[in-house]
Amino acid sequence: MALLEIGSEAPGFTLPNQHGKDVSLSVHAGKSVLVWFFPRAFGNN
């Protein structure tokens, strides 16, 4: 997948939150969203 340009529209995705519950980007449609993640921050391999 190509890198996104700053300010461009993100593709739809679903990721687990800090409690393990799946959250979809589509739930926040029409709102500004900041996605912040730390790959392997907790050592879950």
N, CA, C and O atoms as a Maestro MAE file, in Angstrom:
{
 s_m_m2io_version
 :::
 2.0.0
}

f_m_ct {
 s_m_title
 :::
 protein
 m_atom[180] {
  # First column is atom index #
  i_m_mmod_type
  r_m_x_coord
  r_m_y_coord
  r_m_z_coord
  i_m_residue_number
  s_m_chain_name
  s_m_pdb_residue_name
  s_m_pdb_atom_name
  i_m_atomic_number
  :::
  1 25 0.848 -1.174 0.000 1 A "MET " " N  " 7
  2 3 0.000 0.000 0.000 1 A "MET " " CA " 6
  3 2 0.896 1.240 0.000 1 A "MET " " C  " 6
  4 15 1.892 1.291 0.721 1 A "MET " " O  " 8
  5 25 0.544 2.213 -0.792 2 A "ALA " " N  " 7
  6 3 1.300 3.465 -0.862 2 A "ALA " " CA " 6
  7 2 1.050 4.304 0.389 2 A "ALA " " C  " 6
  8 15 -0.005 4.199 1.015 2 A "ALA " " O  " 8
  9 25 2.020 5.129 0.746 3 A "LEU " " N  " 7
  10 3 1.859 6.030 1.882 3 A "LEU " " CA " 6
  11 2 0.812 7.089 1.560 3 A "LEU " " C  " 6
  12 15 0.669 7.509 0.412 3 A "LEU " " O  " 8
  13 25 0.092 7.509 2.574 4 A "LEU " " N  " 7
  14 3 -0.918 8.551 2.403 4 A "LEU " " CA " 6
  15 2 -0.268 9.924 2.532 4 A "LEU " " C  " 6
  16 15 0.713 10.094 3.256 4 A "LEU " " O  " 8
  17 25 -0.813 10.875 1.836 5 A "GLU " " N  " 7
  18 3 -0.373 12.262 1.966 5 A "GLU " " CA " 6
  19 2 -1.058 12.881 3.175 5 A "GLU " " C  " 6
  20 15 -2.199 12.533 3.480 5 A "GLU " " O  " 8
  21 25 -0.396 13.778 3.859 6 A "ILE " " N  " 7
  22 3 -0.996 14.464 4.994 6 A "ILE " " CA " 6
  23 2 -2.264 15.164 4.531 6 A "ILE " " C  " 6
  24 15 -2.262 15.874 3.524 6 A "ILE " " O  " 8
  25 25 -3.341 14.960 5.271 7 A "GLY " " N  " 7
  26 3 -4.618 15.576 4.953 7 A "GLY " " CA " 6
  27 2 -5.486 14.780 3.995 7 A "GLY " " C  " 6
  28 15 -6.632 15.152 3.746 7 A "GLY " " O  " 8
  29 25 -4.952 13.682 3.450 8 A "SER " " N  " 7
  30 3 -5.754 12.883 2.523 8 A "SER " " CA " 6
  31 2 -6.709 11.974 3.291 8 A "SER " " C  " 6
  32 15 -6.532 11.738 4.486 8 A "SER " " O  " 8
  33 25 -7.706 11.478 2.601 9 A "GLU " " N  " 7
  34 3 -8.692 10.601 3.214 9 A "GLU " " CA " 6
  35 2 -8.099 9.211 3.417 9 A "GLU " " C  " 6
  36 15 -7.507 8.640 2.501 9 A "GLU " " O  " 8
  37 25 -8.262 8.677 4.614 10 A "ALA " " N  " 7
  38 3 -7.740 7.348 4.935 10 A "ALA " " CA " 6
  39 2 -8.678 6.261 4.409 10 A "ALA " " C  " 6
  40 15 -9.891 6.463 4.349 10 A "ALA " " O  " 8
  41 25 -8.125 5.120 4.032 11 A "PRO " " N  " 7
  42 3 -8.989 4.004 3.642 11 A "PRO " " CA " 6
  43 2 -9.678 3.441 4.883 11 A "PRO " " C  " 6
  44 15 -9.202 3.633 6.002 11 A "PRO " " O  " 8
  45 25 -10.784 2.754 4.687 12 A "GLY " " N  " 7
  46 3 -11.487 2.146 5.813 12 A "GLY " " CA " 6
  47 2 -10.640 1.061 6.464 12 A "GLY " " C  " 6
  48 15 -9.945 0.315 5.774 12 A "GLY " " O  " 8
  49 25 -10.697 0.971 7.793 13 A "PHE " " N  " 7
  50 3 -9.984 -0.078 8.512 13 A "PHE " " CA " 6
  51 2 -10.625 -0.298 9.876 13 A "PHE " " C  " 6
  52 15 -11.370 0.543 10.381 13 A "PHE " " O  " 8
  53 25 -10.316 -1.442 10.450 14 A "THR " " N  " 7
  54 3 -10.750 -1.788 11.799 14 A "THR " " CA " 6
  55 2 -9.537 -2.276 12.564 14 A "THR " " C  " 6
  56 15 -8.777 -3.110 12.074 14 A "THR " " O  " 8
  57 25 -9.357 -1.750 13.777 15 A "LEU " " N  " 7
  58 3 -8.221 -2.126 14.625 15 A "LEU " " CA " 6
  59 2 -8.709 -2.321 16.058 15 A "LEU " " C  " 6
  60 15 -9.715 -1.734 16.454 15 A "LEU " " O  " 8
  61 25 -7.998 -3.148 16.842 16 A "PRO " " N  " 7
  62 3 -8.372 -3.287 18.252 16 A "PRO " " CA " 6
  63 2 -7.910 -2.074 19.053 16 A "PRO " " C  " 6
  64 15 -6.834 -1.530 18.805 16 A "PRO " " O  " 8
  65 25 -8.732 -1.653 20.016 17 A "ASN " " N  " 7
  66 3 -8.328 -0.554 20.888 17 A "ASN " " CA " 6
  67 2 -7.532 -1.101 22.075 17 A "ASN " " C  " 6
  68 15 -7.184 -2.281 22.094 17 A "ASN " " O  " 8
  69 25 -7.247 -0.263 23.049 18 A "GLN " " N  " 7
  70 3 -6.431 -0.663 24.186 18 A "GLN " " CA " 6
  71 2 -7.096 -1.728 25.057 18 A "GLN " " C  " 6
  72 15 -6.439 -2.339 25.900 18 A "GLN " " O  " 8
  73 25 -8.390 -1.951 24.857 19 A "HIS " " N  " 7
  74 3 -9.120 -2.958 25.622 19 A "HIS " " CA " 6
  75 2 -9.385 -4.221 24.794 19 A "HIS " " C  " 6
  76 15 -10.077 -5.132 25.247 19 A "HIS " " O  " 8
  77 25 -8.829 -4.267 23.578 20 A "GLY " " N  " 7
  78 3 -9.005 -5.427 22.711 20 A "GLY " " CA " 6
  79 2 -10.295 -5.413 21.909 20 A "GLY " " C  " 6
  80 15 -10.573 -6.361 21.175 20 A "GLY " " O  " 8
  81 25 -11.093 -4.350 22.034 21 A "LYS " " N  " 7
  82 3 -12.350 -4.238 21.288 21 A "LYS " " CA " 6
  83 2 -12.079 -3.632 19.914 21 A "LYS " " C  " 6
  84 15 -11.376 -2.628 19.807 21 A "LYS " " O  " 8
  85 25 -12.632 -4.237 18.864 22 A "ASP " " N  " 7
  86 3 -12.439 -3.710 17.509 22 A "ASP " " CA " 6
  87 2 -13.178 -2.387 17.333 22 A "ASP " " C  " 6
  88 15 -14.328 -2.243 17.749 22 A "ASP " " O  " 8
  89 25 -12.500 -1.425 16.709 23 A "VAL " " N  " 7
  90 3 -13.071 -0.113 16.406 23 A "VAL " " CA " 6
  91 2 -12.839 0.154 14.925 23 A "VAL " " C  " 6
  92 15 -11.718 0.020 14.435 23 A "VAL " " O  " 8
  93 25 -13.893 0.529 14.214 24 A "SER " " N  " 7
  94 3 -13.793 0.814 12.784 24 A "SER " " CA " 6
  95 2 -13.746 2.316 12.541 24 A "SER " " C  " 6
  96 15 -14.418 3.090 13.223 24 A "SER " " O  " 8
  97 25 -12.959 2.709 11.577 25 A "LEU " " N  " 7
  98 3 -12.870 4.121 11.212 25 A "LEU " " CA " 6
  99 2 -14.240 4.655 10.789 25 A "LEU " " C  " 6
  100 15 -14.554 5.821 11.028 25 A "LEU " " O  " 8
  101 25 -15.036 3.824 10.176 26 A "SER " " N  " 7
  102 3 -16.351 4.262 9.679 26 A "SER " " CA " 6
  103 2 -17.261 4.770 10.799 26 A "SER " " C  " 6
  104 15 -18.178 5.548 10.533 26 A "SER " " O  " 8
  105 25 -17.030 4.350 12.035 27 A "VAL " " N  " 7
  106 3 -17.821 4.816 13.178 27 A "VAL " " CA " 6
  107 2 -17.632 6.317 13.374 27 A "VAL " " C  " 6
  108 15 -18.508 6.988 13.919 27 A "VAL " " O  " 8
  109 25 -16.502 6.840 12.936 28 A "HIS " " N  " 7
  110 3 -16.169 8.247 13.133 28 A "HIS " " CA " 6
  111 2 -16.290 9.064 11.838 28 A "HIS " " C  " 6
  112 15 -15.679 10.127 11.718 28 A "HIS " " O  " 8
  113 25 -17.060 8.579 10.890 29 A "ALA " " N  " 7
  114 3 -17.238 9.264 9.603 29 A "ALA " " CA " 6
  115 2 -17.685 10.701 9.807 29 A "ALA " " C  " 6
  116 15 -18.582 10.971 10.606 29 A "ALA " " O  " 8
  117 25 -17.061 11.621 9.085 30 A "GLY " " N  " 7
  118 3 -17.411 13.031 9.152 30 A "GLY " " CA " 6
  119 2 -16.713 13.791 10.266 30 A "GLY " " C  " 6
  120 15 -16.917 14.995 10.416 30 A "GLY " " O  " 8
  121 25 -15.888 13.097 11.051 31 A "LYS " " N  " 7
  122 3 -15.168 13.729 12.152 31 A "LYS " " CA " 6
  123 2 -13.677 13.692 11.866 31 A "LYS " " C  " 6
  124 15 -13.205 12.858 11.093 31 A "LYS " " O  " 8
  125 25 -12.942 14.592 12.485 32 A "SER " " N  " 7
  126 3 -11.481 14.531 12.411 32 A "SER " " CA " 6
  127 2 -11.003 13.479 13.403 32 A "SER " " C  " 6
  128 15 -11.456 13.445 14.547 32 A "SER " " O  " 8
  129 25 -10.089 12.626 12.964 33 A "VAL " " N  " 7
  130 3 -9.606 11.523 13.797 33 A "VAL " " CA " 6
  131 2 -8.079 11.475 13.739 33 A "VAL " " C  " 6
  132 15 -7.483 11.604 12.670 33 A "VAL " " O  " 8
  133 25 -7.466 11.290 14.885 34 A "LEU " " N  " 7
  134 3 -6.029 11.077 14.962 34 A "LEU " " CA " 6
  135 2 -5.817 9.627 15.358 34 A "LEU " " C  " 6
  136 15 -6.312 9.188 16.396 34 A "LEU " " O  " 8
  137 25 -5.085 8.880 14.539 35 A "VAL " " N  " 7
  138 3 -4.776 7.480 14.844 35 A "VAL " " CA " 6
  139 2 -3.332 7.442 15.308 35 A "VAL " " C  " 6
  140 15 -2.417 7.814 14.573 35 A "VAL " " O  " 8
  141 25 -3.143 6.990 16.527 36 A "TRP " " N  " 7
  142 3 -1.811 6.947 17.125 36 A "TRP " " CA " 6
  143 2 -1.587 5.529 17.605 36 A "TRP " " C  " 6
  144 15 -2.395 4.993 18.364 36 A "TRP " " O  " 8
  145 25 -0.501 4.918 17.171 37 A "PHE " " N  " 7
  146 3 -0.241 3.553 17.605 37 A "PHE " " CA " 6
  147 2 1.250 3.351 17.811 37 A "PHE " " C  " 6
  148 15 2.083 4.072 17.261 37 A "PHE " " O  " 8
  149 25 1.553 2.362 18.609 38 A "PHE " " N  " 7
  150 3 2.928 1.992 18.910 38 A "PHE " " CA " 6
  151 2 3.105 0.527 18.545 38 A "PHE " " C  " 6
  152 15 2.738 -0.354 19.323 38 A "PHE " " O  " 8
  153 25 3.658 0.259 17.377 39 A "PRO " " N  " 7
  154 3 3.833 -1.138 16.954 39 A "PRO " " CA " 6
  155 2 4.630 -1.932 17.986 39 A "PRO " " C  " 6
  156 15 5.739 -1.556 18.365 39 A "PRO " " O  " 8
  157 25 4.054 -3.007 18.415 40 A "ARG " " N  " 7
  158 3 4.690 -3.928 19.356 40 A "ARG " " CA " 6
  159 2 5.139 -3.259 20.649 40 A "ARG " " C  " 6
  160 15 6.118 -3.692 21.257 40 A "ARG " " O  " 8
  161 25 4.441 -2.211 21.077 41 A "ALA " " N  " 7
  162 3 4.801 -1.476 22.280 41 A "ALA " " CA " 6
  163 2 4.715 -2.340 23.536 41 A "ALA " " C  " 6
  164 15 5.431 -2.096 24.507 41 A "ALA " " O  " 8
  165 25 3.861 -3.325 23.522 42 A "PHE " " N  " 7
  166 3 3.666 -4.122 24.723 42 A "PHE " " CA " 6
  167 2 4.252 -5.528 24.597 42 A "PHE " " C  " 6
  168 15 3.994 -6.389 25.438 42 A "PHE " " O  " 8
  169 25 5.026 -5.755 23.566 43 A "GLY " " N  " 7
  170 3 5.710 -7.029 23.425 43 A "GLY " " CA " 6
  171 2 4.822 -8.202 23.050 43 A "GLY " " C  " 6
  172 15 5.229 -9.353 23.210 43 A "GLY " " O  " 8
  173 25 3.625 -7.942 22.558 44 A "ASN " " N  " 7
  174 3 2.756 -9.028 22.099 44 A "ASN " " CA " 6
  175 2 3.207 -9.502 20.737 44 A "ASN " " C  " 6
  176 15 2.885 -8.880 19.725 44 A "ASN " " O  " 8
  177 25 3.932 -10.570 20.694 45 A "ASN " " N  " 7
  178 3 4.473 -11.058 19.411 45 A "ASN " " CA " 6
  179 2 3.541 -12.035 18.789 45 A "ASN " " C  " 6
  180 15 3.821 -12.554 17.709 45 A "ASN " " O  " 8
  :::
 }
 m_bond[179] {
  # First column is bond index #
  i_m_from
  i_m_to
  i_m_order
  :::
  1 1 2 1
  2 2 3 1
  3 3 4 2
  4 3 5 1
  5 5 6 1
  6 6 7 1
  7 7 8 2
  8 7 9 1
  9 9 10 1
  10 10 11 1
  11 11 12 2
  12 11 13 1
  13 13 14 1
  14 14 15 1
  15 15 16 2
  16 15 17 1
  17 17 18 1
  18 18 19 1
  19 19 20 2
  20 19 21 1
  21 21 22 1
  22 22 23 1
  23 23 24 2
  24 23 25 1
  25 25 26 1
  26 26 27 1
  27 27 28 2
  28 27 29 1
  29 29 30 1
  30 30 31 1
  31 31 32 2
  32 31 33 1
  33 33 34 1
  34 34 35 1
  35 35 36 2
  36 35 37 1
  37 37 38 1
  38 38 39 1
  39 39 40 2
  40 39 41 1
  41 41 42 1
  42 42 43 1
  43 43 44 2
  44 43 45 1
  45 45 46 1
  46 46 47 1
  47 47 48 2
  48 47 49 1
  49 49 50 1
  50 50 51 1
  51 51 52 2
  52 51 53 1
  53 53 54 1
  54 54 55 1
  55 55 56 2
  56 55 57 1
  57 57 58 1
  58 58 59 1
  59 59 60 2
  60 59 61 1
  61 61 62 1
  62 62 63 1
  63 63 64 2
  64 63 65 1
  65 65 66 1
  66 66 67 1
  67 67 68 2
  68 67 69 1
  69 69 70 1
  70 70 71 1
  71 71 72 2
  72 71 73 1
  73 73 74 1
  74 74 75 1
  75 75 76 2
  76 75 77 1
  77 77 78 1
  78 78 79 1
  79 79 80 2
  80 79 81 1
  81 81 82 1
  82 82 83 1
  83 83 84 2
  84 83 85 1
  85 85 86 1
  86 86 87 1
  87 87 88 2
  88 87 89 1
  89 89 90 1
  90 90 91 1
  91 91 92 2
  92 91 93 1
  93 93 94 1
  94 94 95 1
  95 95 96 2
  96 95 97 1
  97 97 98 1
  98 98 99 1
  99 99 100 2
  100 99 101 1
  101 101 102 1
  102 102 103 1
  103 103 104 2
  104 103 105 1
  105 105 106 1
  106 106 107 1
  107 107 108 2
  108 107 109 1
  109 109 110 1
  110 110 111 1
  111 111 112 2
  112 111 113 1
  113 113 114 1
  114 114 115 1
  115 115 116 2
  116 115 117 1
  117 117 118 1
  118 118 119 1
  119 119 120 2
  120 119 121 1
  121 121 122 1
  122 122 123 1
  123 123 124 2
  124 123 125 1
  125 125 126 1
  126 126 127 1
  127 127 128 2
  128 127 129 1
  129 129 130 1
  130 130 131 1
  131 131 132 2
  132 131 133 1
  133 133 134 1
  134 134 135 1
  135 135 136 2
  136 135 137 1
  137 137 138 1
  138 138 139 1
  139 139 140 2
  140 139 141 1
  141 141 142 1
  142 142 143 1
  143 143 144 2
  144 143 145 1
  145 145 146 1
  146 146 147 1
  147 147 148 2
  148 147 149 1
  149 149 150 1
  150 150 151 1
  151 151 152 2
  152 151 153 1
  153 153 154 1
  154 154 155 1
  155 155 156 2
  156 155 157 1
  157 157 158 1
  158 158 159 1
  159 159 160 2
  160 159 161 1
  161 161 162 1
  162 162 163 1
  163 163 164 2
  164 163 165 1
  165 165 166 1
  166 166 167 1
  167 167 168 2
  168 167 169 1
  169 169 170 1
  170 170 171 1
  171 171 172 2
  172 171 173 1
  173 173 174 1
  174 174 175 1
  175 175 176 2
  176 175 177 1
  177 177 178 1
  178 178 179 1
  179 179 180 2
  :::
 }
}
